[in-house]
Amino acid sequence: MNRQGWSVHQITLALYPFGAGAMAVNAFFASLIGSWMGGPVLSTNIALVVGAIIGLPATYTFARHIRALMDRADDTSHH
């Protein structure tokens, strides 16, 4: 099968800013919930760094899912 469209790495690169931002928000809100149990609340800068780090594998995983959906849609459209 000949793949058409963007590769997983291209999709990851295009979606990374959104994935990193989403992970930063999630990390910040998780720290707010953790503060109810005595944990520290993350600063904005720390939340952004955490988001940048955990955003990459999260975005890559999502890009693989999107690529698989593209492949499946492409496969069914050729039958």
All heavy atoms as a GROMACS GRO file, in nm:
protein
  595
    1MET      N    1   0.084  -0.118   0.000
    1MET     CA    2   0.000   0.000   0.000
    1MET      C    3   0.088   0.123   0.000
    1MET      O    4   0.185   0.133   0.074
    1MET     CB    5  -0.089  -0.002   0.125
    1MET     CG    6  -0.177   0.120   0.136
    1MET     SD    7  -0.294   0.102   0.270
    1MET     CE    8  -0.226   0.221   0.383
    2ASN      N    9   0.055   0.218  -0.084
    2ASN     CA   10   0.130   0.342  -0.093
    2ASN      C   11   0.063   0.447  -0.004
    2ASN      O   12  -0.051   0.486  -0.028
    2ASN     CB   13   0.134   0.389  -0.240
    2ASN     CG   14   0.227   0.506  -0.259
    2ASN    OD1   15   0.300   0.542  -0.169
    2ASN    ND2   16   0.223   0.563  -0.377
    3ARG      N   17   0.133   0.494   0.097
    3ARG     CA   18   0.078   0.593   0.190
    3ARG      C   19   0.070   0.729   0.123
    3ARG      O   20   0.164   0.774   0.059
    3ARG     CB   21   0.166   0.608   0.313
    3ARG     CG   22   0.143   0.504   0.416
    3ARG     CD   23   0.227   0.536   0.536
    3ARG     NE   24   0.152   0.502   0.655
    3ARG     CZ   25   0.196   0.524   0.777
    3ARG    NH1   26   0.311   0.582   0.795
    3ARG    NH2   27   0.124   0.489   0.880
    4GLN      N   28  -0.044   0.794   0.143
    4GLN     CA   29  -0.061   0.928   0.092
    4GLN      C   30  -0.076   1.023   0.209
    4GLN      O   31  -0.122   0.984   0.316
    4GLN     CB   32  -0.186   0.938   0.003
    4GLN     CG   33  -0.177   0.855  -0.121
    4GLN     CD   34  -0.303   0.868  -0.205
    4GLN    OE1   35  -0.404   0.919  -0.161
    4GLN    NE2   36  -0.296   0.819  -0.328
    5GLY      N   37  -0.039   1.148   0.189
    5GLY     CA   38  -0.057   1.247   0.294
    5GLY      C   39   0.063   1.259   0.385
    5GLY      O   40   0.173   1.215   0.353
    6TRP      N   41   0.040   1.317   0.499
    6TRP     CA   42   0.146   1.349   0.594
    6TRP      C   43   0.193   1.226   0.670
    6TRP      O   44   0.115   1.137   0.700
    6TRP     CB   45   0.096   1.451   0.694
    6TRP     CG   46   0.073   1.588   0.638
    6TRP    CD1   47   0.060   1.622   0.507
    6TRP    CD2   48   0.059   1.707   0.712
    6TRP    NE1   49   0.038   1.756   0.496
    6TRP    CE2   50   0.037   1.811   0.620
    6TRP    CE3   51   0.060   1.737   0.847
    6TRP    CZ2   52   0.019   1.943   0.660
    6TRP    CZ3   53   0.043   1.868   0.886
    6TRP    CH2   54   0.023   1.970   0.793
    7SER      N   55   0.321   1.227   0.706
    7SER     CA   56   0.376   1.121   0.790
    7SER      C   57   0.341   1.149   0.936
    7SER      O   58   0.296   1.258   0.972
    7SER     CB   59   0.528   1.115   0.774
    7SER     OG   60   0.587   1.230   0.835
    8VAL      N   61   0.364   1.050   1.020
    8VAL     CA   62   0.338   1.066   1.164
    8VAL      C   63   0.423   1.181   1.219
    8VAL      O   64   0.376   1.262   1.299
    8VAL     CB   65   0.367   0.935   1.240
    8VAL    CG1   66   0.362   0.956   1.391
    8VAL    CG2   67   0.270   0.827   1.198
    9HIS      N   68   0.547   1.191   1.174
    9HIS     CA   69   0.634   1.297   1.225
    9HIS      C   70   0.586   1.435   1.181
    9HIS      O   71   0.594   1.531   1.259
    9HIS     CB   72   0.778   1.273   1.179
    9HIS     CG   73   0.839   1.154   1.246
    9HIS    ND1   74   0.847   1.031   1.185
    9HIS    CD2   75   0.891   1.138   1.370
    9HIS    CE1   76   0.902   0.945   1.268
    9HIS    NE2   77   0.930   1.006   1.381
   10GLN      N   78   0.536   1.447   1.059
   10GLN     CA   79   0.482   1.575   1.014
   10GLN      C   80   0.357   1.614   1.092
   10GLN      O   81   0.341   1.731   1.130
   10GLN     CB   82   0.450   1.570   0.864
   10GLN     CG   83   0.573   1.564   0.776
   10GLN     CD   84   0.537   1.536   0.632
   10GLN    OE1   85   0.450   1.453   0.603
   10GLN    NE2   86   0.604   1.604   0.540
   11ILE      N   87   0.272   1.518   1.119
   11ILE     CA   88   0.151   1.545   1.198
   11ILE      C   89   0.190   1.585   1.340
   11ILE      O   90   0.134   1.680   1.396
   11ILE     CB   91   0.057   1.422   1.198
   11ILE    CG1   92   0.009   1.391   1.057
   11ILE    CG2   93  -0.062   1.445   1.292
   11ILE    CD1   94  -0.059   1.256   1.043
   12THR      N   95   0.288   1.514   1.397
   12THR     CA   96   0.335   1.547   1.532
   12THR      C   97   0.388   1.689   1.537
   12THR      O   98   0.355   1.766   1.628
   12THR     CB   99   0.445   1.449   1.576
   12THR    OG1  100   0.394   1.316   1.574
   12THR    CG2  101   0.495   1.482   1.716
   13LEU      N  102   0.469   1.726   1.440
   13LEU     CA  103   0.526   1.861   1.437
   13LEU      C  104   0.417   1.967   1.425
   13LEU      O  105   0.422   2.071   1.493
   13LEU     CB  106   0.624   1.873   1.321
   13LEU     CG  107   0.703   2.003   1.311
   13LEU    CD1  108   0.789   2.024   1.435
   13LEU    CD2  109   0.791   2.002   1.186
   14ALA      N  110   0.317   1.941   1.343
   14ALA     CA  111   0.209   2.039   1.325
   14ALA      C  112   0.121   2.053   1.450
   14ALA      O  113   0.076   2.163   1.482
   14ALA     CB  114   0.123   1.998   1.205
   15LEU      N  115   0.100   1.943   1.521
   15LEU     CA  116   0.010   1.945   1.636
   15LEU      C  117   0.080   1.968   1.770
   15LEU      O  118   0.014   1.988   1.871
   15LEU     CB  119  -0.069   1.814   1.643
   15LEU     CG  120  -0.165   1.789   1.527
   15LEU    CD1  121  -0.236   1.656   1.546
   15LEU    CD2  122  -0.266   1.901   1.514
   16TYR      N  123   0.214   1.964   1.772
   16TYR     CA  124   0.287   1.976   1.898
   16TYR      C  125   0.253   2.102   1.978
   16TYR      O  126   0.235   2.091   2.100
   16TYR     CB  127   0.438   1.967   1.874
   16TYR     CG  128   0.516   1.989   2.001
   16TYR    CD1  129   0.518   1.891   2.101
   16TYR    CD2  130   0.585   2.107   2.023
   16TYR    CE1  131   0.587   1.910   2.219
   16TYR    CE2  132   0.655   2.127   2.140
   16TYR     CZ  133   0.656   2.029   2.238
   16TYR     OH  134   0.724   2.049   2.355
   17PRO      N  135   0.242   2.220   1.918
   17PRO     CA  136   0.207   2.337   2.001
   17PRO      C  137   0.075   2.320   2.076
   17PRO      O  138   0.062   2.362   2.191
   17PRO     CB  139   0.198   2.453   1.900
   17PRO     CG  140   0.284   2.410   1.787
   17PRO     CD  141   0.269   2.259   1.779
   18PHE      N  142  -0.022   2.256   2.012
   18PHE     CA  143  -0.150   2.233   2.077
   18PHE      C  144  -0.139   2.126   2.187
   18PHE      O  145  -0.198   2.140   2.295
   18PHE     CB  146  -0.256   2.192   1.974
   18PHE     CG  147  -0.274   2.293   1.866
   18PHE    CD1  148  -0.218   2.274   1.740
   18PHE    CD2  149  -0.345   2.410   1.888
   18PHE    CE1  150  -0.233   2.368   1.640
   18PHE    CE2  151  -0.362   2.505   1.789
   18PHE     CZ  152  -0.306   2.484   1.664
   19GLY      N  153  -0.065   2.021   2.158
   19GLY     CA  154  -0.045   1.915   2.257
   19GLY      C  155   0.032   1.964   2.378
   19GLY      O  156  -0.003   1.933   2.492
   20ALA      N  157   0.137   2.042   2.355
   20ALA     CA  158   0.215   2.096   2.467
   20ALA      C  159   0.131   2.192   2.550
   20ALA      O  160   0.137   2.191   2.673
   20ALA     CB  161   0.341   2.167   2.415
   21GLY      N  162   0.051   2.274   2.485
   21GLY     CA  163  -0.036   2.366   2.557
   21GLY      C  164  -0.140   2.292   2.640
   21GLY      O  165  -0.166   2.327   2.756
   22ALA      N  166  -0.199   2.190   2.581
   22ALA     CA  167  -0.299   2.110   2.654
   22ALA      C  168  -0.236   2.041   2.774
   22ALA      O  169  -0.295   2.038   2.883
   22ALA     CB  170  -0.363   2.008   2.561
   23MET      N  171  -0.116   1.987   2.757
   23MET     CA  172  -0.049   1.921   2.868
   23MET      C  173  -0.008   2.020   2.976
   23MET      O  174  -0.012   1.988   3.096
   23MET     CB  175   0.073   1.843   2.820
   23MET     CG  176   0.040   1.723   2.734
   23MET     SD  177  -0.056   1.598   2.823
   23MET     CE  178  -0.214   1.618   2.744
   24ALA      N  179   0.028   2.142   2.939
   24ALA     CA  180   0.062   2.245   3.038
   24ALA      C  181  -0.061   2.280   3.122
   24ALA      O  182  -0.052   2.291   3.245
   24ALA     CB  183   0.117   2.370   2.969
   25VAL      N  184  -0.174   2.295   3.057
   25VAL     CA  185  -0.298   2.324   3.130
   25VAL      C  186  -0.333   2.208   3.221
   25VAL      O  187  -0.370   2.226   3.338
   25VAL     CB  188  -0.414   2.354   3.031
   25VAL    CG1  189  -0.547   2.359   3.103
   25VAL    CG2  190  -0.388   2.484   2.958
   26ASN      N  191  -0.320   2.084   3.170
   26ASN     CA  192  -0.349   1.966   3.252
   26ASN      C  193  -0.256   1.958   3.372
   26ASN      O  194  -0.300   1.924   3.484
   26ASN     CB  195  -0.338   1.838   3.169
   26ASN     CG  196  -0.454   1.823   3.073
   26ASN    OD1  197  -0.559   1.882   3.091
   26ASN    ND2  198  -0.433   1.743   2.970
   27ALA      N  199  -0.127   1.986   3.352
   27ALA     CA  200  -0.031   1.981   3.464
   27ALA      C  201  -0.066   2.087   3.568
   27ALA      O  202  -0.062   2.059   3.689
   27ALA     CB  203   0.111   2.003   3.412
   28PHE      N  204  -0.102   2.206   3.524
   28PHE     CA  205  -0.138   2.312   3.617
   28PHE      C  206  -0.262   2.275   3.697
   28PHE      O  207  -0.264   2.288   3.821
   28PHE     CB  208  -0.159   2.445   3.543
   28PHE     CG  209  -0.197   2.557   3.635
   28PHE    CD1  210  -0.103   2.614   3.719
   28PHE    CD2  211  -0.326   2.604   3.639
   28PHE    CE1  212  -0.137   2.717   3.806
   28PHE    CE2  213  -0.362   2.706   3.724
   28PHE     CZ  214  -0.267   2.763   3.808
   29PHE      N  215  -0.365   2.228   3.630
   29PHE     CA  216  -0.488   2.191   3.700
   29PHE      C  217  -0.465   2.070   3.792
   29PHE      O  218  -0.525   2.061   3.899
   29PHE     CB  219  -0.603   2.168   3.605
   29PHE     CG  220  -0.664   2.295   3.556
   29PHE    CD1  221  -0.674   2.322   3.421
   29PHE    CD2  222  -0.713   2.390   3.645
   29PHE    CE1  223  -0.730   2.441   3.376
   29PHE    CE2  224  -0.769   2.509   3.601
   29PHE     CZ  225  -0.778   2.535   3.466
   30ALA      N  226  -0.381   1.977   3.751
   30ALA     CA  227  -0.349   1.864   3.838
   30ALA      C  228  -0.278   1.914   3.964
   30ALA      O  229  -0.303   1.862   4.074
   30ALA     CB  230  -0.262   1.763   3.764
   31SER      N  231  -0.193   2.015   3.950
   31SER     CA  232  -0.126   2.069   4.069
   31SER      C  233  -0.226   2.142   4.159
   31SER      O  234  -0.211   2.142   4.281
   31SER     CB  235  -0.010   2.161   4.031
   31SER     OG  236  -0.055   2.287   3.984
   32LEU      N  237  -0.328   2.203   4.101
   32LEU     CA  238  -0.432   2.266   4.183
   32LEU      C  239  -0.508   2.161   4.263
   32LEU      O  240  -0.537   2.180   4.382
   32LEU     CB  241  -0.529   2.346   4.096
   32LEU     CG  242  -0.478   2.477   4.037
   32LEU    CD1  243  -0.586   2.539   3.949
   32LEU    CD2  244  -0.435   2.573   4.144
   33ILE      N  245  -0.541   2.050   4.200
   33ILE     CA  246  -0.609   1.942   4.270
   33ILE      C  247  -0.516   1.884   4.377
   33ILE      O  248  -0.557   1.855   4.489
   33ILE     CB  249  -0.658   1.834   4.171
   33ILE    CG1  250  -0.768   1.890   4.083
   33ILE    CG2  251  -0.704   1.708   4.245
   33ILE    CD1  252  -0.807   1.802   3.967
   34GLY      N  253  -0.387   1.870   4.342
   34GLY     CA  254  -0.290   1.821   4.438
   34GLY      C  255  -0.272   1.913   4.558
   34GLY      O  256  -0.237   1.868   4.668
   35SER      N  257  -0.298   2.042   4.538
   35SER     CA  258  -0.285   2.137   4.650
   35SER      C  259  -0.389   2.112   4.757
   35SER      O  260  -0.369   2.148   4.873
   35SER     CB  261  -0.294   2.281   4.599
   35SER     OG  262  -0.426   2.315   4.563
   36TRP      N  263  -0.499   2.048   4.722
   36TRP     CA  264  -0.601   2.012   4.822
   36TRP      C  265  -0.546   1.910   4.920
   36TRP      O  266  -0.596   1.896   5.030
   36TRP     CB  267  -0.726   1.957   4.756
   36TRP     CG  268  -0.796   2.050   4.663
   36TRP    CD1  269  -0.782   2.186   4.655
   36TRP    CD2  270  -0.892   2.014   4.564
   36TRP    NE1  271  -0.862   2.237   4.556
   36TRP    CE2  272  -0.932   2.134   4.498
   36TRP    CE3  273  -0.947   1.895   4.522
   36TRP    CZ2  274  -1.025   2.134   4.396
   36TRP    CZ3  275  -1.039   1.896   4.420
   36TRP    CH2  276  -1.078   2.015   4.358
   37MET      N  277  -0.443   1.837   4.874
   37MET     CA  278  -0.382   1.736   4.960
   37MET      C  279  -0.246   1.783   5.013
   37MET      O  280  -0.164   1.703   5.055
   37MET     CB  281  -0.366   1.606   4.882
   37MET     CG  282  -0.500   1.544   4.842
   37MET     SD  283  -0.482   1.400   4.738
   37MET     CE  284  -0.470   1.477   4.576
   38GLY      N  285  -0.221   1.913   5.003
   38GLY     CA  286  -0.099   1.968   5.059
   38GLY      C  287   0.017   1.983   4.962
   38GLY      O  288   0.126   2.023   5.002
   39GLY      N  289  -0.003   1.950   4.836
   39GLY     CA  290   0.104   1.962   4.737
   39GLY      C  291   0.121   2.106   4.689
   39GLY      O  292   0.036   2.192   4.713
   40PRO      N  293   0.230   2.132   4.620
   40PRO     CA  294   0.254   2.268   4.569
   40PRO      C  295   0.173   2.295   4.442
   40PRO      O  296   0.141   2.203   4.367
   40PRO     CB  297   0.403   2.268   4.538
   40PRO     CG  298   0.433   2.125   4.502
   40PRO     CD  299   0.342   2.042   4.590
   41VAL      N  300   0.141   2.420   4.419
   41VAL     CA  301   0.078   2.462   4.294
   41VAL      C  302   0.191   2.502   4.199
   41VAL      O  303   0.279   2.579   4.236
   41VAL     CB  304  -0.019   2.580   4.317
   41VAL    CG1  305  -0.074   2.630   4.184
   41VAL    CG2  306  -0.132   2.539   4.409
   42LEU      N  307   0.188   2.449   4.078
   42LEU     CA  308   0.294   2.480   3.981
   42LEU      C  309   0.282   2.625   3.935
   42LEU      O  310   0.172   2.676   3.913
   42LEU     CB  311   0.283   2.389   3.859
   42LEU     CG  312   0.307   2.240   3.878
   42LEU    CD1  313   0.291   2.167   3.745
   42LEU    CD2  314   0.443   2.215   3.936
   43SER      N  315   0.397   2.689   3.917
   43SER     CA  316   0.397   2.822   3.856
   43SER      C  317   0.367   2.807   3.708
   43SER      O  318   0.374   2.697   3.651
   43SER     CB  319   0.534   2.888   3.876
   43SER     OG  320   0.632   2.823   3.796
   44THR      N  321   0.336   2.916   3.644
   44THR     CA  322   0.307   2.913   3.500
   44THR      C  323   0.427   2.860   3.422
   44THR      O  324   0.411   2.776   3.332
   44THR     CB  325   0.270   3.054   3.451
   44THR    OG1  326   0.162   3.102   3.530
   44THR    CG2  327   0.230   3.052   3.305
   45ASN      N  328   0.545   2.907   3.456
   45ASN     CA  329   0.665   2.864   3.383
   45ASN      C  330   0.692   2.716   3.400
   45ASN      O  331   0.726   2.647   3.302
   45ASN     CB  332   0.787   2.945   3.427
   45ASN     CG  333   0.781   3.088   3.380
   45ASN    OD1  334   0.714   3.119   3.282
   45ASN    ND2  335   0.849   3.177   3.449
   46ILE      N  336   0.678   2.666   3.521
   46ILE     CA  337   0.700   2.523   3.544
   46ILE      C  338   0.594   2.441   3.470
   46ILE      O  339   0.626   2.338   3.411
   46ILE     CB  340   0.701   2.490   3.694
   46ILE    CG1  341   0.816   2.561   3.766
   46ILE    CG2  342   0.707   2.340   3.718
   46ILE    CD1  343   0.953   2.520   3.719
   47ALA      N  344   0.470   2.486   3.473
   47ALA     CA  345   0.363   2.415   3.401
   47ALA      C  346   0.393   2.412   3.251
   47ALA      O  347   0.369   2.310   3.185
   47ALA     CB  348   0.228   2.480   3.427
   48LEU      N  349   0.446   2.520   3.197
   48LEU     CA  350   0.482   2.523   3.054
   48LEU      C  351   0.596   2.427   3.022
   48LEU      O  352   0.593   2.358   2.919
   48LEU     CB  353   0.520   2.665   3.011
   48LEU     CG  354   0.405   2.764   3.001
   48LEU    CD1  355   0.457   2.905   2.977
   48LEU    CD2  356   0.308   2.723   2.892
   49VAL      N  357   0.694   2.418   3.111
   49VAL     CA  358   0.805   2.325   3.090
   49VAL      C  359   0.755   2.181   3.096
   49VAL      O  360   0.788   2.098   3.011
   49VAL     CB  361   0.919   2.350   3.191
   49VAL    CG1  362   1.022   2.239   3.189
   49VAL    CG2  363   0.984   2.485   3.166
   50VAL      N  364   0.673   2.152   3.197
   50VAL     CA  365   0.617   2.017   3.210
   50VAL      C  366   0.532   1.984   3.086
   50VAL      O  367   0.541   1.874   3.031
   50VAL     CB  368   0.534   2.003   3.340
   50VAL    CG1  369   0.455   1.873   3.342
   50VAL    CG2  370   0.624   2.014   3.461
   51GLY      N  371   0.452   2.081   3.042
   51GLY     CA  372   0.371   2.060   2.922
   51GLY      C  373   0.454   2.034   2.798
   51GLY      O  374   0.420   1.949   2.715
   52ALA      N  375   0.566   2.106   2.786
   52ALA     CA  376   0.654   2.086   2.671
   52ALA      C  377   0.715   1.947   2.672
   52ALA      O  378   0.732   1.884   2.567
   52ALA     CB  379   0.764   2.192   2.670
   53ILE      N  380   0.745   1.897   2.791
   53ILE     CA  381   0.808   1.765   2.802
   53ILE      C  382   0.707   1.653   2.778
   53ILE      O  383   0.730   1.564   2.696
   53ILE     CB  384   0.876   1.749   2.939
   53ILE    CG1  385   0.995   1.845   2.950
   53ILE    CG2  386   0.920   1.604   2.962
   53ILE    CD1  387   1.051   1.858   3.090
   54ILE      N  388   0.595   1.657   2.848
   54ILE     CA  389   0.499   1.547   2.833
   54ILE      C  390   0.411   1.566   2.710
   54ILE      O  391   0.341   1.473   2.669
   54ILE     CB  392   0.414   1.526   2.961
   54ILE    CG1  393   0.327   1.647   2.991
   54ILE    CG2  394   0.500   1.489   3.078
   54ILE    CD1  395   0.233   1.628   3.109
   55GLY      N  396   0.415   1.684   2.650
   55GLY     CA  397   0.338   1.707   2.529
   55GLY      C  398   0.391   1.632   2.409
   55GLY      O  399   0.314   1.594   2.320
   56LEU      N  400   0.521   1.608   2.406
   56LEU     CA  401   0.579   1.539   2.290
   56LEU      C  402   0.530   1.395   2.277
   56LEU      O  403   0.478   1.358   2.172
   56LEU     CB  404   0.731   1.546   2.294
   56LEU     CG  405   0.801   1.491   2.170
   56LEU    CD1  406   0.758   1.565   2.044
   56LEU    CD2  407   0.952   1.501   2.186
   57PRO      N  408   0.542   1.311   2.381
   57PRO     CA  409   0.491   1.175   2.363
   57PRO      C  410   0.339   1.170   2.346
   57PRO      O  411   0.287   1.085   2.273
   57PRO     CB  412   0.536   1.101   2.489
   57PRO     CG  413   0.574   1.206   2.586
   57PRO     CD  414   0.612   1.327   2.508
   58ALA      N  415   0.270   1.262   2.412
   58ALA     CA  416   0.123   1.265   2.397
   58ALA      C  417   0.083   1.301   2.255
   58ALA      O  418  -0.005   1.239   2.196
   58ALA     CB  419   0.062   1.363   2.497
   59THR      N  420   0.150   1.401   2.198
   59THR     CA  421   0.121   1.443   2.061
   59THR      C  422   0.161   1.336   1.962
   59THR      O  423   0.090   1.310   1.864
   59THR     CB  424   0.192   1.576   2.029
   59THR    OG1  425   0.155   1.673   2.128
   59THR    CG2  426   0.154   1.626   1.892
   60TYR      N  427   0.274   1.270   1.985
   60TYR     CA  428   0.318   1.163   1.895
   60TYR      C  429   0.217   1.048   1.895
   60TYR      O  430   0.184   0.995   1.789
   60TYR     CB  431   0.458   1.113   1.936
   60TYR     CG  432   0.509   1.002   1.848
   60TYR    CD1  433   0.558   1.029   1.720
   60TYR    CD2  434   0.508   0.870   1.891
   60TYR    CE1  435   0.604   0.928   1.638
   60TYR    CE2  436   0.554   0.768   1.810
   60TYR     CZ  437   0.602   0.797   1.684
   60TYR     OH  438   0.646   0.697   1.602
   61THR      N  439   0.169   1.012   2.013
   61THR     CA  440   0.069   0.906   2.023
   61THR      C  441  -0.058   0.945   1.949
   61THR      O  442  -0.116   0.865   1.875
   61THR     CB  443   0.038   0.875   2.171
   61THR    OG1  444   0.159   0.836   2.235
   61THR    CG2  445  -0.065   0.765   2.184
   62PHE      N  446  -0.102   1.068   1.966
   62PHE     CA  447  -0.221   1.117   1.896
   62PHE      C  448  -0.197   1.119   1.745
   62PHE      O  449  -0.286   1.081   1.667
   62PHE     CB  450  -0.258   1.256   1.947
   62PHE     CG  451  -0.383   1.310   1.886
   62PHE    CD1  452  -0.507   1.252   1.912
   62PHE    CD2  453  -0.380   1.420   1.802
   62PHE    CE1  454  -0.624   1.302   1.855
   62PHE    CE2  455  -0.495   1.470   1.745
   62PHE     CZ  456  -0.617   1.411   1.771
   63ALA      N  457  -0.078   1.160   1.701
   63ALA     CA  458  -0.046   1.164   1.558
   63ALA      C  459  -0.048   1.024   1.497
   63ALA      O  460  -0.094   1.006   1.384
   63ALA     CB  461   0.090   1.230   1.536
   64ARG      N  462   0.001   0.924   1.572
   64ARG     CA  463  -0.006   0.786   1.523
   64ARG      C  464  -0.150   0.741   1.506
   64ARG      O  465  -0.184   0.673   1.409
   64ARG     CB  466   0.067   0.692   1.619
   64ARG     CG  467   0.217   0.706   1.612
   64ARG     CD  468   0.289   0.609   1.701
   64ARG     NE  469   0.246   0.472   1.672
   64ARG     CZ  470   0.255   0.371   1.757
   64ARG    NH1  471   0.303   0.390   1.878
   64ARG    NH2  472   0.215   0.251   1.723
   65HIS      N  473  -0.236   0.782   1.599
   65HIS     CA  474  -0.379   0.750   1.590
   65HIS      C  475  -0.440   0.816   1.467
   65HIS      O  476  -0.513   0.752   1.390
   65HIS     CB  477  -0.450   0.793   1.718
   65HIS     CG  478  -0.598   0.780   1.712
   65HIS    ND1  479  -0.661   0.658   1.707
   65HIS    CD2  480  -0.696   0.873   1.710
   65HIS    CE1  481  -0.792   0.677   1.702
   65HIS    NE2  482  -0.816   0.807   1.703
   66ILE      N  483  -0.410   0.943   1.446
   66ILE     CA  484  -0.463   1.016   1.330
   66ILE      C  485  -0.414   0.952   1.200
   66ILE      O  486  -0.491   0.934   1.106
   66ILE     CB  487  -0.423   1.165   1.337
   66ILE    CG1  488  -0.488   1.233   1.456
   66ILE    CG2  489  -0.455   1.238   1.207
   66ILE    CD1  490  -0.640   1.234   1.452
   67ARG      N  491  -0.284   0.916   1.196
   67ARG     CA  492  -0.229   0.852   1.076
   67ARG      C  493  -0.298   0.720   1.048
   67ARG      O  494  -0.327   0.685   0.933
   67ARG     CB  495  -0.079   0.832   1.093
   67ARG     CG  496  -0.006   0.775   0.972
   67ARG     CD  497  -0.006   0.871   0.857
   67ARG     NE  498  -0.082   0.813   0.748
   67ARG     CZ  499  -0.098   0.868   0.630
   67ARG    NH1  500  -0.046   0.985   0.603
   67ARG    NH2  501  -0.170   0.810   0.538
   68ALA      N  502  -0.326   0.642   1.154
   68ALA     CA  503  -0.397   0.515   1.137
   68ALA      C  504  -0.538   0.537   1.082
   68ALA      O  505  -0.584   0.462   0.996
   68ALA     CB  506  -0.402   0.439   1.269
   69LEU      N  507  -0.605   0.640   1.131
   69LEU     CA  508  -0.737   0.673   1.078
   69LEU      C  509  -0.729   0.715   0.932
   69LEU      O  510  -0.815   0.678   0.851
   69LEU     CB  511  -0.802   0.784   1.162
   69LEU     CG  512  -0.842   0.749   1.304
   69LEU    CD1  513  -0.894   0.874   1.376
   69LEU    CD2  514  -0.945   0.639   1.306
   70MET      N  515  -0.626   0.791   0.897
   70MET     CA  516  -0.606   0.833   0.758
   70MET      C  517  -0.583   0.711   0.669
   70MET      O  518  -0.639   0.701   0.559
   70MET     CB  519  -0.489   0.930   0.747
   70MET     CG  520  -0.516   1.065   0.809
   70MET     SD  521  -0.367   1.165   0.829
   70MET     CE  522  -0.317   1.191   0.661
   71ASP      N  523  -0.500   0.617   0.717
   71ASP     CA  524  -0.472   0.495   0.640
   71ASP      C  525  -0.598   0.413   0.622
   71ASP      O  526  -0.624   0.361   0.513
   71ASP     CB  527  -0.364   0.412   0.708
   71ASP     CG  528  -0.227   0.477   0.701
   71ASP    OD1  529  -0.206   0.565   0.615
   71ASP    OD2  530  -0.141   0.439   0.782
   72ARG      N  531  -0.677   0.400   0.728
   72ARG     CA  532  -0.801   0.323   0.720
   72ARG      C  533  -0.900   0.388   0.623
   72ARG      O  534  -0.962   0.321   0.542
   72ARG     CB  535  -0.863   0.307   0.857
   72ARG     CG  536  -0.981   0.213   0.857
   72ARG     CD  537  -1.022   0.167   0.992
   72ARG     NE  538  -1.051   0.280   1.080
   72ARG     CZ  539  -1.108   0.269   1.197
   72ARG    NH1  540  -1.140   0.151   1.245
   72ARG    NH2  541  -1.132   0.375   1.270
   73ALA      N  542  -0.912   0.521   0.631
   73ALA     CA  543  -1.002   0.592   0.540
   73ALA      C  544  -0.954   0.578   0.395
   73ALA      O  545  -1.035   0.561   0.304
   73ALA     CB  546  -1.012   0.739   0.579
   74ASP      N  547  -0.822   0.586   0.376
   74ASP     CA  548  -0.766   0.572   0.242
   74ASP      C  549  -0.789   0.431   0.189
   74ASP      O  550  -0.819   0.413   0.072
   74ASP     CB  551  -0.617   0.605   0.246
   74ASP     CG  552  -0.563   0.646   0.111
   74ASP    OD1  553  -0.638   0.709   0.034
   74ASP    OD2  554  -0.445   0.616   0.085
   75ASP      N  555  -0.777   0.332   0.275
   75ASP     CA  556  -0.794   0.192   0.235
   75ASP      C  557  -0.939   0.166   0.194
   75ASP      O  558  -0.964   0.098   0.095
   75ASP     CB  559  -0.753   0.100   0.348
   75ASP     CG  560  -0.751  -0.046   0.306
   75ASP    OD1  561  -0.704  -0.074   0.194
   75ASP    OD2  562  -0.796  -0.130   0.385
   76THR      N  563  -1.034   0.218   0.271
   76THR     CA  564  -1.174   0.192   0.240
   76THR      C  565  -1.220   0.272   0.118
   76THR      O  566  -1.314   0.231   0.050
   76THR     CB  567  -1.266   0.225   0.359
   76THR    OG1  568  -1.249   0.361   0.395
   76THR    CG2  569  -1.235   0.136   0.477
   77SER      N  570  -1.155   0.383   0.088
   77SER     CA  571  -1.197   0.463  -0.027
   77SER      C  572  -1.150   0.403  -0.159
   77SER      O  573  -1.198   0.441  -0.265
   77SER     CB  574  -1.147   0.607  -0.014
   77SER     OG  575  -1.006   0.612  -0.028
   78HIS      N  576  -1.055   0.310  -0.154
   78HIS     CA  577  -1.005   0.248  -0.277
   78HIS      C  578  -1.072   0.115  -0.310
   78HIS      O  579  -1.030   0.045  -0.399
   78HIS     CB  580  -0.853   0.228  -0.267
   78HIS     CG  581  -0.778   0.356  -0.277
   78HIS    ND1  582  -0.721   0.416  -0.168
   78HIS    CD2  583  -0.754   0.438  -0.382
   78HIS    CE1  584  -0.662   0.528  -0.207
   78HIS    NE2  585  -0.681   0.544  -0.336
   79HIS      N  586  -1.173   0.080  -0.235
   79HIS     CA  587  -1.242  -0.046  -0.264
   79HIS      C  588  -1.375  -0.024  -0.327
   79HIS      O  589  -1.449   0.058  -0.324
   79HIS     CB  590  -1.259  -0.130  -0.137
   79HIS     CG  591  -1.131  -0.192  -0.094
   79HIS    ND1  592  -1.071  -0.160   0.026
   79HIS    CD2  593  -1.049  -0.280  -0.154
   79HIS    CE1  594  -0.960  -0.229   0.039
   79HIS    NE2  595  -0.943  -0.303  -0.071
   0.00000   0.00000   0.00000
